Amino acid sequence: MSEEKLYVVKNDEGKYWDFEGRDDFWALVISDCPTTPSKEQAELVADEHGGHVVTLIEEPEKVVLSKEQAKIVKDAHDNKIPACHIANKSDDEELLMNAYVNGYTMAKEKKYNVKVPHANYKWYLKTPDGKLDTIFVEGLSKGFGGYPDGIELTNDDIEKFGLQDCEKEEVTDDGDEV
């Protein structure tokens, strides 16, 4: 985020000073130049013509969180003392407080094709309805090739189904292994 700021002078009627015309307050839609990069200039206009200085800042970037971190932030919004909730639930207080204040997005979970050892091309997959299924692929040594998206397993799935010791290949967004 840039440290540069812009300033406007707004009066009690909700009109803005026009820094280009320098002659009066106008509705925002008809003002030629309602902003200035000079805080001093804005303060001078406010002193001489009334109104108050408003600082415009860039919207902060949203934080990228894991599913677990996002749950903590979501639950903090329902808590009477959000900062205490975040401090009690995580060691990464600064990141989560930033997400609480500025918003967040969820990180995409990595997905994997998982091969069961000692079984010729036997792969586990998650069906679209969320169940675990197995398939046998003749003559296919990597991945599922033309199978539709959404059948790969996440780390949570691998743990849930007890497949931590199995060979796994990370799948990218386009379905190719990494």
Phi and psi restraints in degrees (value plus and minus 20) as a CYANA .aco file:
   2 SER   PHI     -93.3   -53.3
   2 SER   PSI     129.9   169.9
   3 GLU   PHI    -108.9   -68.9
   3 GLU   PSI     -27.6    12.4
   4 GLU   PHI     -90.2   -50.2
   4 GLU   PSI     120.4   160.4
   5 LYS   PHI    -148.8  -108.8
   5 LYS   PSI     138.1   178.1
   6 LEU   PHI    -138.2   -98.2
   6 LEU   PSI     132.6   172.6
   7 TYR   PHI    -147.4  -107.4
   7 TYR   PSI     126.2   166.2
   8 VAL   PHI    -148.6  -108.6
   8 VAL   PSI     137.2   177.2
   9 VAL   PHI    -135.4   -95.4
   9 VAL   PSI     101.8   141.8
  10 LYS   PHI    -137.7   -97.7
  10 LYS   PSI     116.3   156.3
  11 ASN   PHI    -116.5   -76.5
  11 ASN   PSI     159.4   199.4
  12 ASP   PHI     -88.1   -48.1
  12 ASP   PSI     -37.2     2.8
  13 GLU   PHI    -107.9   -67.9
  13 GLU   PSI     -20.5    19.5
  14 GLY   PHI      63.1   103.1
  14 GLY   PSI      -2.9    37.1
  15 LYS   PHI    -121.1   -81.1
  15 LYS   PSI     139.0   179.0
  16 TYR   PHI    -136.8   -96.8
  16 TYR   PSI     123.5   163.5
  17 TRP   PHI     -88.5   -48.5
  17 TRP   PSI     118.0   158.0
  18 ASP   PHI    -115.7   -75.7
  18 ASP   PSI      86.3   126.3
  19 PHE   PHI     -92.8   -52.8
  19 PHE   PSI     -39.1     0.9
  20 GLU   PHI    -100.2   -60.2
  20 GLU   PSI     -68.8   -28.8
  21 GLY   PHI     -97.3   -57.3
  21 GLY   PSI     -49.2    -9.2
  22 ARG   PHI      31.2    71.2
  22 ARG   PSI      18.6    58.6
  23 ASP   PHI    -148.3  -108.3
  23 ASP   PSI     -36.7     3.3
  24 ASP   PHI    -194.6  -154.6
  24 ASP   PSI     155.6   195.6
  25 PHE   PHI    -109.8   -69.8
  25 PHE   PSI     120.6   160.6
  26 TRP   PHI    -156.0  -116.0
  26 TRP   PSI     139.4   179.4
  27 ALA   PHI     -81.5   -41.5
  27 ALA   PSI     126.1   166.1
  28 LEU   PHI     -76.5   -36.5
  28 LEU   PSI     -57.5   -17.5
  29 VAL   PHI     -89.0   -49.0
  29 VAL   PSI     -40.7    -0.7
  30 ILE   PHI    -131.9   -91.9
  30 ILE   PSI     -20.7    19.3
  31 SER   PHI     -94.8   -54.8
  31 SER   PSI     112.6   152.6
  32 ASP   PHI     -92.6   -52.6
  32 ASP   PSI     -61.5   -21.5
  33 CYS   PHI    -168.8  -128.8
  33 CYS   PSI      67.8   107.8
  34 PRO   PHI    -103.6   -63.6
  34 PRO   PSI     -18.0    22.0
  35 THR   PHI    -140.0  -100.0
  35 THR   PSI     137.7   177.7
  36 THR   PHI    -164.7  -124.7
  36 THR   PSI     125.3   165.3
  37 PRO   PHI    -101.8   -61.8
  37 PRO   PSI     -25.5    14.5
  38 SER   PHI    -119.2   -79.2
  38 SER   PSI      93.2   133.2
  39 LYS   PHI     -84.8   -44.8
  39 LYS   PSI     -58.4   -18.4
  40 GLU   PHI     -82.1   -42.1
  40 GLU   PSI     -62.6   -22.6
  41 GLN   PHI     -83.1   -43.1
  41 GLN   PSI     -63.0   -23.0
  42 ALA   PHI     -83.3   -43.3
  42 ALA   PSI     -62.6   -22.6
  43 GLU   PHI     -85.0   -45.0
  43 GLU   PSI     -57.3   -17.3
  44 LEU   PHI     -83.7   -43.7
  44 LEU   PSI     -64.8   -24.8
  45 VAL   PHI     -82.0   -42.0
  45 VAL   PSI     -64.2   -24.2
  46 ALA   PHI     -82.6   -42.6
  46 ALA   PSI     -59.5   -19.5
  47 ASP   PHI     -87.3   -47.3
  47 ASP   PSI     -62.1   -22.1
  48 GLU   PHI    -100.7   -60.7
  48 GLU   PSI     -53.4   -13.4
  49 HIS   PHI    -139.8   -99.8
  49 HIS   PSI     -19.5    20.5
  50 GLY   PHI      69.1   109.1
  50 GLY   PSI     159.2   199.2
  51 GLY   PHI      71.1   111.1
  51 GLY   PSI    -196.6  -156.6
  52 HIS   PHI    -158.6  -118.6
  52 HIS   PSI     133.0   173.0
  53 VAL   PHI    -102.3   -62.3
  53 VAL   PSI     111.5   151.5
  54 VAL   PHI    -137.5   -97.5
  54 VAL   PSI     109.3   149.3
  55 THR   PHI    -113.0   -73.0
  55 THR   PSI     107.9   147.9
  56 LEU   PHI    -118.5   -78.5
  56 LEU   PSI     111.0   151.0
  57 ILE   PHI    -147.1  -107.1
  57 ILE   PSI     137.6   177.6
  58 GLU   PHI     -90.1   -50.1
  58 GLU   PSI     125.9   165.9
  59 GLU   PHI     -89.5   -49.5
  59 GLU   PSI     109.7   149.7
  60 PRO   PHI     -88.0   -48.0
  60 PRO   PSI     131.3   171.3
  61 GLU   PHI     -91.3   -51.3
  61 GLU   PSI     125.7   165.7
  62 LYS   PHI     -95.2   -55.2
  62 LYS   PSI     127.5   167.5
  63 VAL   PHI    -103.8   -63.8
  63 VAL   PSI     123.8   163.8
  64 VAL   PHI    -114.8   -74.8
  64 VAL   PSI     102.5   142.5
  65 LEU   PHI    -141.0  -101.0
  65 LEU   PSI     135.5   175.5
  66 SER   PHI     -95.7   -55.7
  66 SER   PSI     150.4   190.4
  67 LYS   PHI     -80.5   -40.5
  67 LYS   PSI     -61.2   -21.2
  68 GLU   PHI     -86.5   -46.5
  68 GLU   PSI     -63.2   -23.2
  69 GLN   PHI     -85.0   -45.0
  69 GLN   PSI     -60.4   -20.4
  70 ALA   PHI     -82.7   -42.7
  70 ALA   PSI     -57.1   -17.1
  71 LYS   PHI     -84.0   -44.0
  71 LYS   PSI     -60.8   -20.8
  72 ILE   PHI     -81.5   -41.5
  72 ILE   PSI     -66.2   -26.2
  73 VAL   PHI     -85.4   -45.4
  73 VAL   PSI     -62.6   -22.6
  74 LYS   PHI     -80.5   -40.5
  74 LYS   PSI     -65.9   -25.9
  75 ASP   PHI     -85.8   -45.8
  75 ASP   PSI     -50.5   -10.5
  76 ALA   PHI     -84.4   -44.4
  76 ALA   PSI     -51.5   -11.5
  77 HIS   PHI     -85.6   -45.6
  77 HIS   PSI     -44.4    -4.4
  78 ASP   PHI    -114.2   -74.2
  78 ASP   PSI     -19.6    20.4
  79 ASN   PHI    -117.7   -77.7
  79 ASN   PSI     124.9   164.9
  80 LYS   PHI     -87.1   -47.1
  80 LYS   PSI     -51.5   -11.5
  81 ILE   PHI    -145.4  -105.4
  81 ILE   PSI      63.5   103.5
  82 PRO   PHI     -78.3   -38.3
  82 PRO   PSI     -60.7   -20.7
  83 ALA   PHI     -82.1   -42.1
  83 ALA   PSI     -59.9   -19.9
  84 CYS   PHI     -86.6   -46.6
  84 CYS   PSI     -60.4   -20.4
  85 HIS   PHI     -79.7   -39.7
  85 HIS   PSI     -67.5   -27.5
  86 ILE   PHI     -84.3   -44.3
  86 ILE   PSI     -63.1   -23.1
  87 ALA   PHI     -83.4   -43.4
  87 ALA   PSI     -55.8   -15.8
  88 ASN   PHI     -94.9   -54.9
  88 ASN   PSI     -45.7    -5.7
  89 LYS   PHI    -120.5   -80.5
  89 LYS   PSI     -33.0     7.0
  90 SER   PHI    -169.9  -129.9
  90 SER   PSI     131.8   171.8
  91 ASP   PHI    -108.7   -68.7
  91 ASP   PSI     -29.3    10.7
  92 ASP   PHI    -123.5   -83.5
  92 ASP   PSI      40.5    80.5
  93 GLU   PHI     -81.3   -41.3
  93 GLU   PSI     -63.0   -23.0
  94 GLU   PHI     -82.0   -42.0
  94 GLU   PSI     -66.1   -26.1
  95 LEU   PHI     -80.9   -40.9
  95 LEU   PSI     -66.6   -26.6
  96 LEU   PHI     -91.7   -51.7
  96 LEU   PSI     -53.9   -13.9
  97 MET   PHI     -87.8   -47.8
  97 MET   PSI     -57.9   -17.9
  98 ASN   PHI     -80.6   -40.6
  98 ASN   PSI     -63.4   -23.4
  99 ALA   PHI     -85.3   -45.3
  99 ALA   PSI     -58.8   -18.8
 100 TYR   PHI     -81.5   -41.5
 100 TYR   PSI     -63.4   -23.4
 101 VAL   PHI     -99.9   -59.9
 101 VAL   PSI     -65.2   -25.2
 102 ASN   PHI    -120.9   -80.9
 102 ASN   PSI     -27.8    12.2
 103 GLY   PHI      76.5   116.5
 103 GLY   PSI     147.0   187.0
 104 TYR   PHI    -171.4  -131.4
 104 TYR   PSI     143.7   183.7
 105 THR   PHI    -145.5  -105.5
 105 THR   PSI     140.3   180.3
 106 MET   PHI    -112.2   -72.2
 106 MET   PSI     115.9   155.9
 107 ALA   PHI     -90.5   -50.5
 107 ALA   PSI     121.6   161.6
 108 LYS   PHI     -92.0   -52.0
 108 LYS   PSI     112.4   152.4
 109 GLU   PHI     -94.1   -54.1
 109 GLU   PSI     120.4   160.4
 110 LYS   PHI     -90.1   -50.1
 110 LYS   PSI     124.0   164.0
 111 LYS   PHI    -142.4  -102.4
 111 LYS   PSI     132.4   172.4
 112 TYR   PHI    -156.6  -116.6
 112 TYR   PSI     126.5   166.5
 113 ASN   PHI    -109.0   -69.0
 113 ASN   PSI     114.6   154.6
 114 VAL   PHI    -139.9   -99.9
 114 VAL   PSI     106.3   146.3
 115 LYS   PHI    -124.9   -84.9
 115 LYS   PSI     112.3   152.3
 116 VAL   PHI    -104.2   -64.2
 116 VAL   PSI     107.5   147.5
 117 PRO   PHI     -86.5   -46.5
 117 PRO   PSI     134.3   174.3
 118 HIS   PHI      43.8    83.8
 118 HIS   PSI       1.8    41.8
 119 ALA   PHI    -154.8  -114.8
 119 ALA   PSI      99.6   139.6
 120 ASN   PHI     -81.3   -41.3
 120 ASN   PSI      86.0   126.0
 121 TYR   PHI      34.3    74.3
 121 TYR   PSI      18.9    58.9
 122 LYS   PHI    -114.1   -74.1
 122 LYS   PSI     102.2   142.2
 123 TRP   PHI    -141.3  -101.3
 123 TRP   PSI     122.0   162.0
 124 TYR   PHI    -111.4   -71.4
 124 TYR   PSI     125.3   165.3
 125 LEU   PHI    -166.2  -126.2
 125 LEU   PSI     139.2   179.2
 126 LYS   PHI    -120.8   -80.8
 126 LYS   PSI     104.0   144.0
 127 THR   PHI     -94.7   -54.7
 127 THR   PSI     142.5   182.5
 128 PRO   PHI     -76.9   -36.9
 128 PRO   PSI     -44.8    -4.8
 129 ASP   PHI    -107.7   -67.7
 129 ASP   PSI     -13.3    26.7
 130 GLY   PHI      69.9   109.9
 130 GLY   PSI     -16.9    23.1
 131 LYS   PHI    -107.4   -67.4
 131 LYS   PSI     137.8   177.8
 132 LEU   PHI    -111.1   -71.1
 132 LEU   PSI     115.2   155.2
 133 ASP   PHI    -159.4  -119.4
 133 ASP   PSI     143.0   183.0
 134 THR   PHI    -141.1  -101.1
 134 THR   PSI     131.4   171.4
 135 ILE   PHI    -155.6  -115.6
 135 ILE   PSI     133.5   173.5
 136 PHE   PHI    -131.7   -91.7
 136 PHE   PSI     110.5   150.5
 137 VAL   PHI    -138.8   -98.8
 137 VAL   PSI      93.8   133.8
 138 GLU   PHI     -94.9   -54.9
 138 GLU   PSI     107.0   147.0
 139 GLY   PHI      47.7    87.7
 139 GLY   PSI      -4.3    35.7
 140 LEU   PHI    -132.3   -92.3
 140 LEU   PSI     100.9   140.9
 141 SER   PHI    -120.3   -80.3
 141 SER   PSI     -39.0     1.0
 142 LYS   PHI    -154.6  -114.6
 142 LYS   PSI     104.1   144.1
 143 GLY   PHI      45.6    85.6
 143 GLY   PSI    -183.5  -143.5
 144 PHE   PHI    -130.7   -90.7
 144 PHE   PSI     -15.8    24.2
 145 GLY   PHI      35.1    75.1
 145 GLY   PSI    -131.1   -91.1
 146 GLY   PHI    -104.9   -64.9
 146 GLY   PSI     -10.6    29.4
 147 TYR   PHI     -86.8   -46.8
 147 TYR   PSI     130.3   170.3
 148 PRO   PHI     -87.5   -47.5
 148 PRO   PSI     140.3   180.3
 149 ASP   PHI     -84.4   -44.4
 149 ASP   PSI     140.1   180.1
 150 GLY   PHI      71.7   111.7
 150 GLY   PSI     -12.0    28.0
 151 ILE   PHI    -126.2   -86.2
 151 ILE   PSI     -20.1    19.9
 152 GLU   PHI     -96.0   -56.0
 152 GLU   PSI     142.3   182.3
 153 LEU   PHI    -121.4   -81.4
 153 LEU   PSI     120.8   160.8
 154 THR   PHI    -108.3   -68.3
 154 THR   PSI     151.7   191.7
 155 ASN   PHI     -79.8   -39.8
 155 ASN   PSI     -57.1   -17.1
 156 ASP   PHI     -82.1   -42.1
 156 ASP   PSI     -62.1   -22.1
 157 ASP   PHI     -82.7   -42.7
 157 ASP   PSI     -64.8   -24.8
 158 ILE   PHI     -80.3   -40.3
 158 ILE   PSI     -62.0   -22.0
 159 GLU   PHI     -88.9   -48.9
 159 GLU   PSI     -63.9   -23.9
 160 LYS   PHI     -77.6   -37.6
 160 LYS   PSI     -61.5   -21.5
 161 PHE   PHI    -114.8   -74.8
 161 PHE   PSI     -11.7    28.3
 162 GLY   PHI      47.8    87.8
 162 GLY   PSI      17.7    57.7
 163 LEU   PHI    -128.9   -88.9
 163 LEU   PSI       4.1    44.1
 164 GLN   PHI     -81.6   -41.6
 164 GLN   PSI     -51.6   -11.6
 165 ASP   PHI    -106.7   -66.7
 165 ASP   PSI     -21.3    18.7
 166 CYS   PHI    -105.1   -65.1
 166 CYS   PSI     135.1   175.1
 167 GLU   PHI     -86.4   -46.4
 167 GLU   PSI     115.4   155.4
 168 LYS   PHI    -155.9  -115.9
 168 LYS   PSI     128.1   168.1
 169 GLU   PHI    -144.1  -104.1
 169 GLU   PSI     106.0   146.0
 170 GLU   PHI     -88.1   -48.1
 170 GLU   PSI     120.5   160.5
 171 VAL   PHI    -131.9   -91.9
 171 VAL   PSI     112.4   152.4
 172 THR   PHI    -101.7   -61.7
 172 THR   PSI     155.5   195.5
 173 ASP   PHI     -77.9   -37.9
 173 ASP   PSI     -49.9    -9.9
 174 ASP   PHI    -109.2   -69.2
 174 ASP   PSI     -13.1    26.9
 175 GLY   PHI      71.4   111.4
 175 GLY   PSI     -23.2    16.8
 176 ASP   PHI    -108.8   -68.8
 176 ASP   PSI     128.8   168.8
 177 GLU   PHI     -93.7   -53.7
 177 GLU   PSI     132.7   172.7
